[in-house]
Amino acid sequence: MAEPRARPLQPGEPAPDFMLASANRDVPISLASLSGRPFLIGLFRGLHCPFCRRQLRQFSAVEPALRAVGVETLAVVNTPVERARLYFRYQPTPVTLLSDPECRTHRDFGVPHGVFLSPESDEPPQWPYRARLADFEAARINPTGELPQAVQPMQANDLLNAKDGFEPDETDSRIYAEHGTQLVGHFLIDAAGIVQWSETEARFGPEEIGIFPTTREIMLAAGKVAG
């Protein structure tokens, strides 16, 4: 297994090779199959994450504008492909939806996956890679403004899932247990396979969890590679 990158990929660096099963296309999608075409790729947590589901809806809304300027839109979810297919049967999207239940693509792009230090550890925290659980639990978020007040990140996750009527199944719960501290990344890749823009979630602290690029920011970035 490849070691995770020490940092997210930056503009000017080549995108890593990947091949992933698609939940809404007939064939797997790879970096090679996208050669010669610029694309935006969002690397998300699993469908258990209400913030990611909301960003996927935003991706669906912006996809026609991106397509109009020659940019394809891809979303990678940390959910097995069968589960993703079931969900998107009822929530269809024009975005090319890819499945990576082990977060290998997230790791190859360098999107951080945090770990919590043990209470006895003398190791200093280094967000977003190492954090004290107490610091994480002290954070308060309400990134979509849907909650009456800002709450602890995991509580926000549960409240929004309840609001959506989303009931995690056994698969969702397993993914959440294994990859719950995976952060989200957005990368714009040009026709030559080079990163031209990148944004990662919560760069400065857990208070920024669930804050993703806006449609305006995405479209401004797309201007860098628009045909």
C-alpha positions in Angstrom: 0.0 0.0 0.0 1.3 3.4 -1.0 2.2 5.8 1.8 -0.1 8.8 2.0 1.3 12.1 0.6 2.6 14.5 3.2 0.4 17.3 1.8 -2.3 17.8 -0.8 -1.3 18.1 -4.4 -0.7 21.7 -5.5 -1.1 23.6 -8.8 1.6 22.6 -11.2 1.8 19.0 -10.0 0.6 16.0 -12.0 -2.6 14.2 -11.0 -2.1 10.6 -9.8 -3.2 7.7 -11.8 -6.5 6.2 -10.7 -9.2 3.7 -12.0 -12.5 3.6 -10.1 -15.8 1.9 -10.6 -18.6 4.2 -11.5 -22.0 4.2 -9.9 -23.7 5.9 -12.9 -21.5 5.0 -15.9 -21.1 1.7 -17.7 -17.3 1.4 -17.4 -14.7 2.3 -14.9 -13.2 5.8 -15.1 -9.4 6.3 -15.1 -7.0 9.2 -15.4 -6.0 7.7 -18.8 -9.6 7.7 -20.0 -9.8 11.4 -19.2 -6.7 12.3 -21.1 -7.0 15.5 -23.2 -10.0 16.7 -21.2 -9.9 19.0 -18.2 -12.0 17.9 -15.2 -13.0 18.9 -11.7 -12.8 16.1 -9.2 -14.2 16.2 -5.7 -13.0 13.6 -3.2 -15.7 13.2 -0.6 -16.5 11.2 2.5 -19.1 8.5 2.2 -22.8 9.1 1.7 -23.2 9.0 5.5 -21.8 12.6 5.4 -24.7 15.2 5.0 -22.2 17.9 4.1 -20.9 15.8 1.3 -24.4 15.0 0.0 -25.1 18.7 -0.1 -21.9 19.4 -2.0 -22.9 16.7 -4.5 -26.1 18.5 -5.1 -24.1 21.6 -5.7 -21.9 19.7 -8.2 -25.1 18.6 -10.0 -26.3 22.2 -10.3 -22.9 23.5 -11.6 -22.2 20.6 -13.9 -24.0 22.1 -16.9 -22.0 25.3 -16.6 -18.8 23.4 -16.3 -19.7 21.2 -19.3 -20.4 24.3 -21.3 -16.8 25.5 -20.8 -15.4 22.1 -21.6 -14.8 20.8 -18.0 -16.0 17.4 -16.9 -17.3 16.9 -13.3 -16.4 13.9 -11.2 -17.2 13.1 -7.6 -15.5 10.3 -5.7 -17.4 8.9 -2.7 -16.0 6.8 0.1 -18.9 4.4 -0.3 -19.0 0.9 -2.0 -20.3 1.1 -5.5 -23.4 -1.0 -4.9 -24.6 1.3 -2.1 -23.8 4.4 -4.1 -25.8 3.0 -7.1 -28.8 2.4 -4.8 -28.7 5.9 -3.4 -28.3 7.6 -6.7 -31.1 5.6 -8.3 -33.3 7.9 -6.2 -31.0 10.9 -6.3 -29.8 11.0 -9.9 -26.9 13.3 -10.9 -25.3 14.3 -14.2 -21.9 14.2 -12.4 -19.7 11.2 -13.1 -19.9 9.4 -9.7 -17.0 7.2 -8.7 -16.6 4.8 -5.7 -13.6 4.5 -3.5 -14.5 2.7 -0.3 -10.9 2.6 0.9 -10.1 6.2 0.2 -7.1 5.3 -2.0 -7.7 8.2 -4.4 -8.0 10.6 -1.5 -4.7 9.4 -0.2 -3.0 9.6 -3.6 -4.2 13.2 -4.0 -2.9 14.0 -0.5 -6.2 14.8 1.1 -5.7 14.6 4.8 -7.0 11.8 7.0 -6.8 12.8 10.6 -6.0 10.7 13.6 -6.7 11.4 17.3 -3.8 11.3 19.7 -4.2 9.2 22.8 -4.8 11.1 26.0 -1.4 9.9 27.3 0.5 11.0 24.2 3.2 13.7 24.4 3.2 14.1 20.7 2.2 17.6 19.7 -1.0 18.0 17.7 -0.7 19.0 14.0 -4.0 19.7 12.4 -5.3 18.2 10.2 -3.1 15.1 10.6 -3.0 14.7 14.4 -5.5 16.2 16.8 -6.5 16.0 20.4 -10.1 14.6 20.7 -10.8 17.3 23.3 -9.9 20.0 20.8 -12.1 18.4 18.1 -15.0 18.1 20.5 -14.7 21.8 21.5 -15.2 22.9 17.9 -18.7 24.2 16.9 -19.9 24.2 13.3 -23.0 25.1 11.3 -21.6 25.4 7.8 -24.9 25.3 5.9 -26.8 27.5 8.4 -29.5 24.8 8.8 -29.1 24.3 12.5 -30.5 26.6 15.2 -27.0 27.0 16.5 -23.4 25.8 15.9 -22.8 22.4 17.5 -20.0 19.8 17.8 -19.1 18.3 14.3 -20.3 14.8 14.9 -23.5 16.1 16.4 -24.0 18.3 13.4 -23.6 15.2 11.2 -26.3 13.3 13.2 -28.7 16.2 13.3 -28.5 16.9 9.5 -28.9 13.1 8.8 -32.0 13.1 10.9 -33.3 16.3 9.2 -32.7 14.6 5.8 -34.4 11.3 6.9 -31.1 9.5 6.0 -30.7 6.3 8.0 -27.2 4.9 7.8 -27.1 1.2 7.1 -24.5 -1.3 8.2 -22.2 -0.4 5.3 -22.5 3.3 6.0 -21.7 2.7 9.7 -18.6 0.6 8.8 -17.3 3.3 6.5 -17.9 5.9 9.1 -16.0 4.0 11.7 -13.1 3.4 9.4 -12.9 6.7 7.6 -14.9 9.2 9.7 -11.9 11.6 10.0 -11.3 11.7 6.2 -11.3 15.3 5.0 -12.6 16.5 1.6 -10.6 17.8 -1.4 -11.3 19.5 -4.7 -8.9 19.5 -7.6 -9.1 21.0 -11.1 -7.0 19.1 -13.6 -6.1 20.4 -17.1 -6.1 18.5 -20.3 -2.5 17.5 -19.8 -3.3 16.0 -16.4 -1.7 18.8 -14.3 -3.4 20.3 -11.2 -4.4 23.9 -11.8 -6.4 24.6 -8.6 -6.9 22.7 -5.4 -8.9 23.3 -2.1 -9.0 21.0 0.9 -11.5 21.1 3.7 -10.8 22.5 7.2 -7.2 23.6 6.5 -7.0 25.7 9.6 -9.1 23.8 12.1 -12.1 21.7 12.8 -14.3 24.8 12.9 -14.1 24.7 9.1 -15.5 21.2 8.6 -18.2 21.2 6.0 -17.2 24.4 4.4 -16.6 23.7 0.7 -15.9 25.9 -2.4 -18.8 27.9 -3.6 -20.2 27.7 -7.1 -18.6 31.0 -7.9 -15.2 29.8 -6.7 -15.5 26.6 -8.7 -16.4 28.6 -11.9 -13.6 31.1 -11.4 -11.2 28.1 -11.1 -12.6 26.5 -14.2 -11.6 29.6 -16.1 -8.0 28.4 -15.7 -8.6 25.4 -18.0 -11.7 26.4 -20.0 -11.4 25.6 -23.6 
